[in-house]
Amino acid sequence: MADRDDVELMRLAGGGDERAFEELVERHQNLVIGTVAKMLGGAEGAEDIALQVFVRAWQSASRYRPDAKFTTWLLTIARNLVFNESRRRRRGFFQPFENDDGSVMDIRDDLGRDAAAALSERETQQAVDAAIAALPEAQRMAIVLRRFEAMPYEDIAVVLKTSVPAVKSLLFRARKDLRERLKGFLVEG
């Protein structure tokens, strides 16, 4: 249902209906910003790239063809822009998720745990963020889309412009790499 609504809104936007496009932005801005932030390893620059995603979507509205789900098409644009930004940065790694002031994002301790437990959890989260950020681009994108956006393999394949078996292989290698990088944080059972 939602995808049909998105396609209709995109058709209207292709005809110049700015209100229809604004509705698409409102519906999907959190998805795009969240995915971009996870791919970049933090919020820095995520809103700028998300804005670029929507500018490109607006510019392409008249040429849009619903060959895939609208969100898949939108995340493909995001993927391309994030990969370009990653190449531009050329640092080889990204910082963990940070607040606007540059401090590392604090994980709330709603369970009333002591400071040591909260610190341990924060360190683990930072290690997970850093491990994801260190993955190669395609593996990182596959992990983010599958784990954080719960996207089906078929849609990830469209976003990454590859096959479903290739997506499964990317995810297998990414999970294996993450297990290796995080073995000091994993609880052996």
Order of alpha helices (4+ residues) and beta strands (2+ residues): alpha-alpha-alpha-alpha-alpha-alpha-alpha-alpha
